């Protein structure tokens, strides 16, 4: 080990924790809107080196500091929804955001106790155990306590050579290649010397995965089916503070009608999440009028609305089809506090943030097929659902187009909506399906089956957008197998390393 590395791995505790937090804070700069992926890899490399030789508790503490930096920068936009739209005071909003960051950082840190306890002193720890445990942590955060699958490393590489791995292994597979590369680099730095060059061989193997990803970008995996479809979408830009104001219902409907007027000649017309600001059965006369217009022009109108089920006494965040568009979809992955309140009996009424107008939503059934317009099946996704890779991959199997509607006005002009858009692009790339993304205030866009934005609307303006999409059929490897191959691979790496340790004891 070189002298500079020796100093890095022997820093005083407080200095190491600070450096870990700074390393974690670099990771979000690899995502939108910055897209500085080398910074993310530099932060990871520093993390690997700072974990070297640490005990279980020390590695866990450093990982927690790294997680605080990662989430403190990466999800800072949560403050806006709590303070601005949840009416919490600035100190209270900052406290709540801080507690959330500390909690998700704690969840992030758990696998690294294992790393410090059993692998940090092993010469293959950085090479095999670090990538495996980091990846298994990403997977864990995708489902634990309903999941928070945000800031996966793979998203920072949607525009690099590694994007070719997404249809094969999904975003977690892209993360794995990043981690194997950084782990191999860390392994080389920690174990190589002028007399021992072999520790650099794993880096050559990992580096070969990058041009392989470039080659995989040319594999289509799916094929066009049917004729191209013309689509218009509306971005009404309704201020969040007026969204559910009864006095603003009529102006909202008039704005939707006005922005839609020149779009009825398209095959499809899309309105965003909860575009109609009253529940379904209260708006039946208006919906019937829209249905008649859609039938008259042969335009499939698809809109977000809150659906009220009187029999079940339940409300759903839904998408409904009118005219040639058939079906209704109820959202399955709900946003904590925004759509439901955990520990409701204890938290309701404490502050306005726990009583948001839409925090009464029920979870939709899992066995929903989506929407249909003619022979084209639409995989329908509402807002937060698009960040779940396996959910989207499964939903896309029987459908030819991805549609996500959203309202990111909760996060104003922060980096949150741009991260959200990047994740939607990844879903199009993983499934090799075109995606339509219609939002209240941006980013509204058409995304092709390679994950590239073809057209997008400017954020924070009342506008509409028109484009053409080409439905596609066929399954990518990721749609067939999901994230399991990557999870099993990383689990096997850990098992093999454990067996190796036992034999060498």
N, C-alpha and C positions, 0 to 999 in steps of 0.2 A: 504494500500500500504506500502511495506517495505521501510526502509530508503534509501537503494541503488537505488530503483526504483524512489523514490521521487526526488533524486538528478538528475537522468537521465532525468526525464520529466520536470525539471526546470533549465536546462542548459542555460547559456547565448546564445544569438542568434548565434554568430559566431561559438561557440563551437558545438552547435547543428547542424549547417549546415555542419561543417567539419565531425562530426560523421555520419551524414546522407550520405555524399559522401563516407566515408569509408565503411558504411554498404552496399551501392549500389555496391561498388567495389568487395565485397565478392561474389555477385551473380554469375558472370561468372566462378568462380572456381567450381561451381556445374556442369558445362558443360564440354564437351571434350576440351582438352585432360586431364583435371585435375580430373573430376568426383568426386569432394569432396562435395556431396550434403548436408551434415550437415552444411558446411560453408554457403551455400546459405540460408538455413533455419535460421541460426543465424543472417544473415544480414537482413532477412525479419522481424524477431522478434524485432531486434533493431529498425527497421523502424516503426513498429506498436507502440512501446513504445514512440518513439520520436514524433509521431503525436498526442499522447494523450492530449486532452484538448486544442489543438491549434485552433486559429481562421482560417478563410478561407485563408487569405493571408499568414499567417505563415505556415500553412500546405502545401500550394502550393509551397512556397519557399523551404521548407525542401524536398518536393518531387522532385523539380527540382534538388536540390543538390544530392539527391539519384540517380536520372536519369543520372546526369553527371558522377557519379562514376560507375554506371552500364554500360553505353555505352562507357565511356572513356577507361575502361578496355576491355569490351566485343567486341567492334568493332574497336579496335586500328589498326587492320590489313588494314583498308581502307587507311591509310597513305602510305602503300607500293604501291598500285595501282596508287595513285595520284603522288607520288614523283618518284618512279622507272620507271613506265611505262607510266605515264602521263607527264613526263619530267618537272614537276613543281619543283621549287627550294625547299629546305628543309623548309625555313621559310613560303613560300607560301603554301606548302603541309600541314604543321602543322596548319596554319591558317584555311585552308579549312576544314581540319578534325575537328578542334575545333568548327567551325561554325556548321558543320553537327551534332556533338555531342550535342551542345547547343540546336539545333532545335529539335532533337528527344527526348532530355530530357524534353524540354518544352511540347511536345505532351504527353509524359509520365506523366507529372505533372498535367495536366488539371483535371482528375477525383478527385484529392486529394484536390482541392479547394472546391469541393462539400463536401468531407469528413470533412474538417475543418469547413465549413460553417454550416453544419447541424448535423453531426454525431460524431465528435471527443469527445464531452463531454457526449454523451449517453453511459450508461453502456454496451449496446450491440453493440456499434460502432465497437470495435475491432473484435467482434465475427461475425457480419453479414455484416456491411457496408464496412469494410476494404477489406475482400475477394471479395465482389461483385464488388466494384469499381476498384480494381486492375485487376480483370479478365476482366471486361468490357473494361478497358484500353488496355489490350493485344489484345482483339478482335478488338477494334478501330484501333490499329496500324497495323492490318492485311489488312486493305482496304483503310484507309484514304490516299489520294494522291498516289494512286496505291499500298500503303502498304509497310511496312518494318517489316514482321513477324519474327523478329530475337530475340533471348534471351528469349523465352517463358519459364517460370519456369518448365513446364512439361518435357522439354527435359533433364533436369538434373536427371530425375527419370526413364529413359528408362531401367536401369538395377536394379531398386529396386522393391519392391512388388507392387508399384503403376502402374507398366507397364501393369498390367491386365486391368486397366481402359481404356487404349488407344483405343482398338477396340470398346469399348462401347461409350465413350464420346470424344475421340480424345485427342490431346495434351492439349487443353484448359480444358478438364475435369480433366486431371492429375494435371494441374496447380491449378484447383479449390480445389482438395483434399489437396494439399500442403498448399494453402492459408487458408482453413478452419482449418487445424491443427494448423498452426501458429497463426491464429486469436483466436482460442480457448485457446491456451497457453497464449497469451497476455491478453485475457480476465480474465483468472484465476489469473495471476500475478497482474493484476491491481485491482481486486475486491475481491479476496479471503482473508480470515483472519482465525486465529485459531478457531473463533466462527462461521464462515460462509464457509463451505466446498462445498456448492452446486455450486458455480461458476466453479468448476473443472469438473462438469458433462458433459458439452459440449466437453471437451477435450477427455473424455472417448468415446463419440460418434464418434468424428473425428478420434480418434485412431483406432476405429473398421473398418474404411474404408481401412486401410492398409492391414490387413489379408484378407479382402474381395477382394482387388486387387490381392493378392497372389492366392486366390482360382480361380479368373477369368482368371488367366494365363493358366489354364488347359482347358478352353473352346476353342474349335477349331474355331467355327463360320463359317469356310469355309471347303471345301473338295477337295482332289486331283481330277484332271480331265485329261484324256489322259496320254500319256507316258512321262517319264522324257526327257528333252531336253539337249543335250550337247552344250555348248556355249564356244566360244573362244573370247577373247577381246584383243585389242592392246592398249598399253600405250606408245605412241611415244616419249613423253618428249621433245617436240619442245620448245626451249627457246622462251619466249613471245616476245622478241625484234626481233626475226627472223620470227615470225609466218606469217606475211604478207609481208615479204621482197621478191620481185620478183625473186631475185637471189637464194632464198632458196626453191623455189617451187619444183624443181626437186629432191633435196636431201630429202625433206619431203615425196614425193611420193615414192621414193626408200626405205626410212625407213619404211613406212607403208607396202609396198610390202614384204620387208624382214621379218618384225616381224609377218606378216600374213602367211608366207609360210607354217608353220607346223600346221596351224589351219583350213585348208579347209576341213578336214574330219569331223568337227563338224557340227551339225545341223544349228547353227547360228554363225555368225562372226560379232562382234561389233567394230566399230571405234568411237572415241570420238567426242565431239562437234567441228564443223567446221574443221574436220580432213583434208579435202581436201581444200587447201588454195587458191582456186579460185572459182568464182561463177559457178553455175550449168551449164549454157549453154556454158561457155568457156571450160568446162571439159567434154563435151559429148563424145568425142572419148575415153578418159580414162574411163569414166563411162560405156560405151558400152563394153569395154574390161573386166572390172570387172563383168559386168552383164553376159557376156559369161562364165567367169570362175565360177561364182556362179551357173549358170544353169548346167554347166558340172558336178560340184561336188555336186549338190543339197543342197547347203549351202545358207541360207538366209543371205545376207550381208546387214547390216544396218549401215549407216554412217551419221555423221553430215556434213553439207555443207551450204553455203550461196546460197539461191535460188533467182535468178533474174527473176522477172515477167515483161517482156517487155511491155505487154499490159497496165499494171497498173503503169509502171515505179516505181516499188517497189522492195525492197530487204527484204528477210525473213531469219531469223536464223532457219534452217530446219533440219529435219531428213528424209532421203530417204531410201527406201528398194529396193534391187536389187536381181535378181534371184528369188527364191521362196518367198522372202520377198516383200510384196506389200504395196504400199501407200507412201504418203508424209505428213509430219506433219510440220506446221509452228508454231514457238514459240508464245505463247499468253501473257505471263507475262515478260515484258522487264525490263532490268536493266537501271535505269537512268544514263546518261552520258556514260556508257559502250556500250549501244545499241541505245539509243536515247538521245537527248539533250533537257531538259526542257527549255523553253524560248529561243528556238534555235536562233531566229533572234538577240537577245541581246548578247548571249554568244559565238556563233560560232566565232572562230578566235582570241579570247582573249588570250588563252594559249593553249598549245598542248593538255592538258587534255580534252578540249572541242572539240577536233578534232580527237579523236581516230578512227582508221581505221574501226571499226565496229559500230560506233555511227550513222549509217544511216538505222537502221533496222526498219521495219514496224511491227505492231502487227498483228499476225495471227488471222483468224476468230475463234469465240468461238465454233462453231458447228462442230468441227473436231472429228473424231472417234478414230484415232490412226493408228497403223500399223497392218498387218495381215501376219502370216506365217502359211500356211495350215489352220488348224481349230483354231489356237491359236491367240487370240487378245492381242495386246501389248499396254499398256497405256504408251504413249511416253511423256517424260518430258525433257526439256532442261535446265540444270544448275539451275538458280534461281527459276524456277517453282516448284521444289520439296519442297520448304519451305512453300508452300501454302496448308494447310491441306485439306480444302474443295475442292479445285481444283482437287487435286489428288484423293480424295475419290469419287468425281463425275466421273472422268475419268476412274476409275477402275471398275465401275459397270458392264460394258459390256466387260471387258478384264480380262485375266487370269494371266498376268505377268506385272510387272512394269519395265520400262527401263528408266534410266536417264543418259544422256551424259553431260559432263561438261568439262570446262577448268579452273581450279583454279590456273593456273600459275600466274595470276594477283596478287596473295597474297603470293607468295613465300613459305617460311617455317614458316609462322605465324600460329596462332591458327584458322584462318578463315576456311581453307579447312577441318579441323578436326571437327569444329562445323557443317559445311555443311554436312559432312558424317553422323554425329549423327542425323541430321534432316531427312536425307534420310532413315535411319534405322527406325525412328518413322513412316514414311509413310508406310513402309512395315508392321509394327506392327499394325497400325490403320486399314489397309485394309486386313490384313492376306493374303498378296500376296508376292511371292518371288520378289526380286528386283535385277536387274543387273545395276551396276554403272560403266560406262566406262569413264575415264578421260584422259586428255592429260598427266598429271604428277602426278596423285594420288589425292585422295585415290580411286583407282579402286578396286571393290570388288563385291562379290556375297553375298547377304543378304537373309536369309531364311524368312519364313512367320511369324516368331516370332520376327523379327528384329535383329537377331543375325548374325554377320559376319561369314560366312563359310570359305571364302577364300579372301585374299586381296593381292594386289601387293605392293611392297615397293615403297615409294614415291621418285620422282626425279630420276628415272632410266628408260632407254628404256627397255621395257619388254613386255611380253604377259602373259595372265592368262587364264586358262581353268577350267571349272566347269560344274556342272549339276544342273538344276533347275527343279522343279515340278510345272507345272501350277495348279492353284486352282480356283474354282468357288464358288459362294455364296457371300452374302453381310453381312458384320458386321453391328451392329447397327449404328456405326458412319457413314458408307457409306450410310445408308438410311436417317438418320436425320441430319448429319453434325454437326456443332457446335451450332445449334440453341437451343437444350435443355439446354445446359449450360448457354447460353446467357439469355434465358428466365428465367431460375431458378434464376440467379443473379439479374435480373431485378425485379422479384417478391419479392426477399428478401428485396430489397431496398424499394419497395412499402409498404410491410408489416411493415417495420421499420418506415417509414414515418407515416403510420396510427397509429402505436403505440405511436409515439411521440405526435401526435395531441391529442390523447385520454388522455395522461398523463400531457398535459399542463394545 
